[in-house]
Amino acid sequence: MNLLIYVLWFLAGAGLAILFLKSIQGSIARIQPDKQKTSARLILLSTLLRWIIIFITFWLALSHSFLSLLLIFVSFSLTRLLLLYRYQHKLSVQADRAL
């Protein structure tokens, strides 16, 4: 049963990373250059909300055990790294096609 809980913490970290990056994409998509103040508030509030969610999730993991916190942190970091690498690769392929 303990192993299952740690696997769930690991999956929660990966899910949190996906949610984190999708929320960034959503915030960027809603930016309106003609409404700079509104866009700046949107970016600040969405950043604050993301960090609050991460803090709460990490705090819950730590309240379970230090290993849970370590697992969720490692899976969050690795998933973000892999998604950013994949996204960067897509952008570079699109840039090459545009040339």
GUFINU-854433 format. One line per 5 residues: number of its first residue (from 0); for each residue x, y, z negated of C-alpha. Coordinates in pm, 1 decimal, always signed. Layout:
! GUFINU-854433
NUM) X,Y,Z; ...
//
This chain:
! GUFINU-854433
0) +0.0,+0.0,+0.0; +286.8,+236.3,-78.2; +433.0,+189.6,+269.7; +100.3,+281.1,+426.8; +87.1,+605.1,+228.6
5) +436.3,+700.9,+343.6; +347.4,+622.5,+705.8; +42.9,+848.0,+669.2; +262.6,+1128.9,+533.2; +494.5,+1085.4,+831.2
10) +199.9,+1101.2,+1073.3; +61.9,+1403.4,+889.2; +391.5,+1584.8,+951.1; +373.5,+1508.4,+1322.7; +11.1,+1622.0,+1335.3
15) +98.9,+1939.1,+1149.6; +371.7,+2016.4,+1402.4; +130.1,+1968.7,+1692.0; -127.3,+2190.8,+1521.4; +144.1,+2448.7,+1451.4
20) +253.4,+2469.8,+1816.2; -103.0,+2463.9,+1953.2; -197.2,+2753.0,+1726.2; +102.5,+2948.8,+1854.4; -8.6,+2882.1,+2211.7
25) -361.2,+2993.7,+2123.5; -235.4,+3314.9,+1965.3; -18.0,+3394.8,+2265.0; -307.2,+3328.0,+2503.1; -523.2,+3579.9,+2314.5
30) -270.4,+3864.5,+2328.9; -402.4,+4163.1,+2522.1; -133.8,+4409.9,+2633.7; -380.9,+4698.7,+2644.6; -478.5,+4637.8,+2278.2
35) -142.2,+4639.6,+2105.2; -264.3,+4693.1,+1747.7; -521.9,+4416.0,+1769.9; -268.3,+4181.3,+1925.9; -10.5,+4261.5,+1658.0
40) -265.4,+4190.2,+1384.1; -359.7,+3864.4,+1553.0; +2.8,+3750.4,+1563.3; +66.3,+3849.6,+1200.3; -250.9,+3688.6,+1067.3
45) -205.9,+3368.3,+1263.8; +155.3,+3343.8,+1146.2; +45.5,+3394.1,+786.6; -227.2,+3132.7,+824.0; +16.0,+2879.8,+974.6
50) +264.2,+2928.0,+690.8; -8.3,+2899.3,+426.2; -123.2,+2570.5,+580.0; +235.5,+2441.9,+589.9; +296.5,+2551.0,+230.5
55) -17.4,+2377.4,+107.0; +63.9,+2059.5,+297.9; +422.0,+2049.6,+172.1; +304.2,+2122.7,-182.1; +53.8,+1835.6,-164.7
60) +327.1,+1605.6,-36.0; +560.6,+1711.9,-315.8; +287.7,+1657.7,-573.4; +271.2,+1297.9,-449.7; +646.0,+1235.5,-443.4
65) +972.4,+1382.2,-323.7; +995.7,+1107.9,-59.2; +656.2,+1216.2,+78.4; +782.3,+1571.8,+109.7; +1097.5,+1451.8,+281.5
70) +898.8,+1236.7,+525.7; +654.2,+1510.0,+616.6; +935.4,+1763.4,+658.9; +1144.4,+1532.8,+879.2; +849.8,+1430.8,+1097.2
75) +734.2,+1793.5,+1125.1; +1082.3,+1906.9,+1228.6; +1145.8,+1621.8,+1472.3; +805.7,+1655.6,+1636.2; +849.9,+2030.9,+1680.1
80) +1197.0,+1977.3,+1822.9; +1074.4,+1714.9,+2071.1; +772.1,+1920.8,+2176.4; +981.9,+2233.4,+2224.8; +1236.2,+2037.4,+2428.8
85) +958.5,+1893.3,+2645.1; +796.4,+2234.8,+2687.0; +1131.2,+2393.5,+2776.3; +1190.5,+2123.3,+3036.6; +848.6,+2192.9,+3194.0
90) +927.4,+2563.8,+3211.7; +1264.9,+2506.9,+3374.9; +1109.0,+2274.0,+3636.6; +843.7,+2536.0,+3714.1; +1110.3,+2806.8,+3743.5
95) +1310.7,+2590.0,+3986.6; +1002.0,+2537.0,+4202.5; +934.7,+2910.6,+4208.7; +1280.2,+2974.4,+4354.8
//
